[in-house]
Amino acid sequence: MKKYDLFTIIKPNLDNEEADKVVAKVEEIIKNLGGEVVSADKMGRKKMAYEVAGFTDGFMVNQVITIPADKIAELKRQLKLNDSVIRVMFTVKEA
């Protein structure tokens, strides 16, 4: 399995506890799809360079994950269904 960087922006109108629950839910989705979270960096609430979905800031989380390549589309779909997630970016992590 390849390693991926998963960068997620969570709505800023949630408190820290609710944001942690969203991160835990994302990790649960990854595990249910046969993946694993190698590391997670919760960067906290940050101001964005431009407005996204009506917000100028958000909770930023960067995770290094491993997941089968055929499960990426399903992971993206499930993350889009989560109302608390306003932006997601995947990149392949070089070895």
ROVO-200124 format. One record per residue: residue number from 1; chain; x, y, z of N, C-alpha, C in turn. Coordinates in nm, 4 decimals. Example, Ala and Ser with C-alpha at 12.3 -4.5 7.8 and 13.67 -1.06 7.14 Angstrom:
BEGIN
k_c_n_px_n_py_n_pz_ca_px_ca_py_ca_pz_c_px_c_py_c_pz
1_A_1.3190_-0.5690_0.7800_1.2300_-0.4500_0.7800_1.3200_-0.3300_0.7800
2_A_1.2850_-0.2250_0.7080_1.3670_-0.1060_0.7140_1.2900_0.0030_0.7870
This chain:
BEGIN
k_c_n_px_n_py_n_pz_ca_px_ca_py_ca_pz_c_px_c_py_c_pz
1_A_0.0850_-0.1195_0.0000_0.0000_0.0000_0.0000_0.0883_0.1241_0.0000
2_A_0.0439_0.2239_-0.0728_0.1157_0.3510_-0.0770_0.0801_0.4362_0.0438
3_A_0.1703_0.5293_0.0746_0.1426_0.6277_0.1798_0.0887_0.7536_0.1141
4_A_-0.0062_0.8148_0.1824_-0.0678_0.9380_0.1341_-0.0677_1.0421_0.2449
5_A_-0.0573_1.1678_0.2048_-0.0830_1.2787_0.2959_-0.2287_1.3161_0.2777
6_A_-0.3026_1.3211_0.3871_-0.4428_1.3623_0.3848_-0.4518_1.4908_0.4667
7_A_-0.4790_1.6012_0.3977_-0.4922_1.7310_0.4631_-0.6400_1.7664_0.4685
8_A_-0.6905_1.7897_0.5898_-0.8328_1.8145_0.6101_-0.8533_1.9477_0.6799
9_A_-0.9524_2.0233_0.6347_-0.9923_2.1467_0.7035_-1.1326_2.1243_0.7578
10_A_-1.1466_2.1449_0.8885_-1.2732_2.1237_0.9584_-1.3328_2.2590_0.9931
11_A_-1.4658_2.2671_0.9906_-1.5358_2.3930_1.0191_-1.4874_2.4571_1.1490
12_A_-1.4669_2.5891_1.1493_-1.4163_2.6577_1.2684_-1.5230_2.6838_1.3750
13_A_-1.6508_2.6665_1.3405_-1.7553_2.6952_1.4386_-1.7745_2.5803_1.5378
14_A_-1.6924_2.4745_1.5275_-1.6936_2.3648_1.6242_-1.5936_2.3966_1.7355
15_A_-1.6203_2.3458_1.8571_-1.5198_2.3633_1.9615_-1.4143_2.2529_1.9468
16_A_-1.3075_2.2597_2.0267_-1.1965_2.1653_2.0127_-1.2403_2.0205_2.0308
17_A_-1.3305_1.9963_2.1239_-1.3772_1.8600_2.1500_-1.4531_1.8045_2.0290
18_A_-1.5382_1.8868_1.9686_-1.6133_1.8429_1.8503_-1.5197_1.8202_1.7317
19_A_-1.4177_1.9053_1.7178_-1.3204_1.8885_1.6100_-1.2439_1.7573_1.6281
20_A_-1.2087_1.7229_1.7517_-1.1405_1.5965_1.7793_-1.2294_1.4779_1.7439
21_A_-1.3601_1.4910_1.7657_-1.4537_1.3837_1.7295_-1.4581_1.3652_1.5778
22_A_-1.4507_1.4750_1.5031_-1.4505_1.4667_1.3570_-1.3225_1.3961_1.3101
23_A_-1.2085_1.4299_1.3712_-1.0813_1.3647_1.3364_-1.0891_1.2155_1.3677
24_A_-1.1476_1.1799_1.4821_-1.1631_1.0386_1.5197_-1.2534_0.9670_1.4195
25_A_-1.3568_1.0340_1.3715_-1.4481_0.9751_1.2729_-1.3750_0.9507_1.1410
26_A_-1.2899_1.0451_1.0998_-1.2116_1.0286_0.9768_-1.1187_0.9079_0.9915
27_A_-1.0537_0.8957_1.1078_-0.9643_0.7825_1.1315_-1.0413_0.6509_1.1296
28_A_-1.1628_0.6514_1.1823_-1.2474_0.5313_1.1817_-1.2838_0.4917_1.0387
29_A_-1.3154_0.5903_0.9542_-1.3477_0.5630_0.8137_-1.2280_0.4986_0.7444
30_A_-1.1086_0.5528_0.7696_-0.9864_0.4998_0.7079_-0.9655_0.3538_0.7492
31_A_-0.9821_0.3255_0.8784_-0.9629_0.1881_0.9272_-1.0677_0.0934_0.8706
32_A_-1.1915_0.1395_0.8571_-1.2979_0.0559_0.8011_-1.2740_0.0219_0.6537
33_A_-1.1982_0.1062_0.5854_-1.1666_0.0816_0.4442_-1.0369_0.0019_0.4278
34_A_-0.9818_-0.0472_0.5376_-0.8607_-0.1289_0.5308_-0.7318_-0.0495_0.5358
35_A_-0.7408_0.0764_0.5761_-0.6224_0.1606_0.5840_-0.5735_0.1761_0.7262
36_A_-0.4700_0.2580_0.7406_-0.4106_0.2823_0.8717_-0.3611_0.4264_0.8773
37_A_-0.3774_0.4892_0.9934_-0.3244_0.6231_1.0143_-0.1848_0.6077_1.0739
38_A_-0.0825_0.6483_0.9984_0.0556_0.6354_1.0432_0.0882_0.7452_1.1433
39_A_0.0480_0.8681_1.1111_0.0689_0.9804_1.2029_-0.0373_1.0866_1.1772
40_A_-0.0633_1.1653_1.2799_-0.1618_1.2732_1.2687_-0.1061_1.3983_1.3344
41_A_-0.1150_1.5100_1.2647_-0.0695_1.6386_1.3163_-0.1894_1.7328_1.3201
42_A_-0.2428_1.7540_1.4395_-0.3538_1.8476_1.4571_-0.2934_1.9859_1.4756
43_A_-0.3022_2.0677_1.3715_-0.2384_2.1982_1.3717_-0.3214_2.3052_1.4407
44_A_-0.4448_2.2734_1.4724_-0.5298_2.3698_1.5409_-0.6009_2.4619_1.4435
45_A_-0.6569_2.5673_1.4997_-0.7340_2.6623_1.4189_-0.6395_2.7616_1.3525
46_A_-0.6497_2.7713_1.2203_-0.5618_2.8594_1.1421_-0.6447_2.9438_1.0468
47_A_-0.5923_3.0602_1.0149_-0.6542_3.1483_0.9157_-0.6129_3.1002_0.7773
48_A_-0.7115_3.0969_0.6860_-0.6848_3.0525_0.5492_-0.6520_3.1715_0.4600
49_A_-0.5851_3.1444_0.3504_-0.5460_3.2496_0.2572_-0.6673_3.3086_0.1849
50_A_-0.7711_3.2282_0.1689_-0.8927_3.2755_0.1028_-1.0124_3.2035_0.1631
51_A_-1.1298_3.2562_0.1372_-1.2532_3.2018_0.1936_-1.2886_3.0677_0.1283
52_A_-1.3218_2.9708_0.2130_-1.3639_2.8383_0.1655_-1.4981_2.8074_0.2305
53_A_-1.5989_2.7845_0.1507_-1.7336_2.7502_0.1976_-1.7861_2.8518_0.2988
54_A_-1.7504_2.9781_0.2790_-1.7991_3.0843_0.3667_-1.7175_3.1049_0.4929
55_A_-1.6073_3.0321_0.5092_-1.5235_3.0440_0.6294_-1.3869_3.1003_0.5928
56_A_-1.3316_3.1832_0.6828_-1.1982_3.2388_0.6603_-1.0923_3.1691_0.7453
57_A_-1.1344_3.0786_0.8346_-1.0399_2.9998_0.9124_-1.0991_2.8613_0.9349
58_A_-1.0181_2.7706_0.9885_-1.0661_2.6347_1.0110_-0.9648_2.5547_1.0903
59_A_-1.0072_2.4408_1.1417_-0.9177_2.3494_1.2117_-0.8439_2.2667_1.1068
60_A_-0.7114_2.2731_1.1099_-0.6296_2.2039_1.0109_-0.5743_2.0744_1.0706
61_A_-0.5833_1.9665_0.9925_-0.5307_1.8366_1.0347_-0.4563_1.7753_0.9168
62_A_-0.3318_1.7339_0.9405_-0.2531_1.6652_0.8376_-0.2246_1.5244_0.8872
63_A_-0.2672_1.4247_0.8097_-0.2473_1.2853_0.8480_-0.1686_1.2131_0.7399
64_A_-0.0774_1.1267_0.7824_-0.0094_1.0359_0.6905_-0.0815_0.9032_0.7054
65_A_-0.1342_0.8527_0.5928_-0.2139_0.7292_0.5970_-0.1632_0.6305_0.4931
66_A_-0.1931_0.5031_0.5173_-0.1766_0.4006_0.4145_-0.3146_0.3431_0.3902
67_A_-0.3471_0.3253_0.2634_-0.4792_0.2739_0.2266_-0.4682_0.2121_0.0876
68_A_-0.5414_0.1036_0.0619_-0.5394_0.0465_-0.0733_-0.5847_0.1503_-0.1766
69_A_-0.5185_0.1500_-0.2901_-0.5463_0.2500_-0.3934_-0.6905_0.2452_-0.4420
70_A_-0.7503_0.1261_-0.4422_-0.8875_0.1156_-0.4906_-0.9903_0.1684_-0.3905
71_A_-0.9480_0.2064_-0.2719_-1.0388_0.2590_-0.1687_-1.0350_0.4119_-0.1587
72_A_-0.9474_0.4758_-0.2348_-0.9331_0.6218_-0.2285_-1.0629_0.6921_-0.2689
73_A_-1.1254_0.6495_-0.3751_-1.2482_0.7142_-0.4222_-1.3571_0.7047_-0.3157
74_A_-1.3687_0.5893_-0.2505_-1.4701_0.5722_-0.1454_-1.4386_0.6607_-0.0247
75_A_-1.3108_0.6724_0.0101_-1.2722_0.7599_0.1215_-1.3071_0.9052_0.0899
76_A_-1.2774_0.9503_-0.0302_-1.3117_1.0870_-0.0705_-1.4626_1.1092_-0.0645
77_A_-1.5391_1.0103_-0.1105_-1.6848_1.0214_-0.1103_-1.7373_1.0350_0.0324
78_A_-1.6854_0.9520_0.1231_-1.7323_0.9567_0.2609_-1.6925_1.0873_0.3304
79_A_-1.5760_1.1408_0.2969_-1.5343_1.2682_0.3562_-1.6213_1.3832_0.3056
80_A_-1.6639_1.3777_0.1794_-1.7523_1.4810_0.1255_-1.8892_1.4783_0.1919
81_A_-1.9325_1.3599_0.2373_-2.0625_1.3471_0.3035_-2.0618_1.4041_0.4454
82_A_-1.9433_1.4211_0.5040_-1.9316_1.4749_0.6395_-1.9468_1.6271_0.6339
83_A_-2.0522_1.6802_0.6950_-2.0801_1.8244_0.6900_-1.9749_1.9083_0.7611
84_A_-1.9021_1.8497_0.8552_-1.8034_1.9250_0.9322_-1.6719_1.9448_0.8571
85_A_-1.6500_1.8686_0.7509_-1.5283_1.8787_0.6707_-1.5560_1.9726_0.5539
86_A_-1.4768_2.0821_0.5462_-1.5020_2.1787_0.4383_-1.4029_2.1664_0.3228
87_A_-1.2884_2.1018_0.3446_-1.1915_2.0849_0.2348_-1.1023_1.9665_0.2668
88_A_-1.0691_1.8892_0.1622_-0.9819_1.7728_0.1739_-0.8834_1.7750_0.0594
89_A_-0.7560_1.7412_0.0880_-0.6551_1.7316_-0.0169_-0.5727_1.6052_0.0049
90_A_-0.5603_1.5240_-0.0998_-0.4789_1.4028_-0.0979_-0.3538_1.4252_-0.1800
91_A_-0.2401_1.3777_-0.1327_-0.1199_1.3720_-0.2148_-0.0505_1.2394_-0.1853
92_A_0.0165_1.1842_-0.2857_0.0937_1.0622_-0.2656_0.2235_1.1017_-0.1985
93_A_0.2557_1.0316_-0.0908_0.3803_1.0597_-0.0172_0.4916_0.9781_-0.0801
94_A_0.5958_1.0448_-0.1206_0.7095_0.9770_-0.1842_0.7853_0.8952_-0.0800
95_A_0.8387_0.7839_-0.1234_0.9094_0.6918_-0.0318_1.0372_0.7504_0.0216
